């Protein structure tokens, strides 16, 4: 009721993705950037066009396509950063979706309690039947309190964490695509990109 249907659908997908795993692999992306940088320096940017199909990340693919098309590095950076800003706005709405759900959960619980009491009063004169109403009231209370304090905040926090990681990966990709367009030395670039990785995971770099 509170959000557009498109936002609702995206929020559900993002919530599932947050719990099932986002599939972000920083080391793999860095290795791919370094490979493309080396290829571009040795054989030219146009050679990378044949490798575009191997790039699964659409954001990375767009940046690489811009570089292959001969777009100026500064324009590549601005274009990708604009896309990042749009994604951030949508991600904020998705995170807010779960926060809003948490604020409405107690109200749903109260409605459940009232409906349970209606059932209780309906069969007040028949003791063997009015237990169902009390059960509904208690279950509604448990669900509303549980989802308000555990479920919705947990999903919201997990999504915010995933969004931060996705944003960091995109910053890495922007830096990499600009470096590819500029023909930067892969060894110099590697020292820059290592900062996006935990020390323990730098051994996975080629």
Helices and strands as residue ranges (DSSP letters): H 5-20, H 26-43, G 45-54, H 58-68, H 73-122, H 131-146, I 147-151, H 152-182, H 186-193, G 194-196, G 199-204
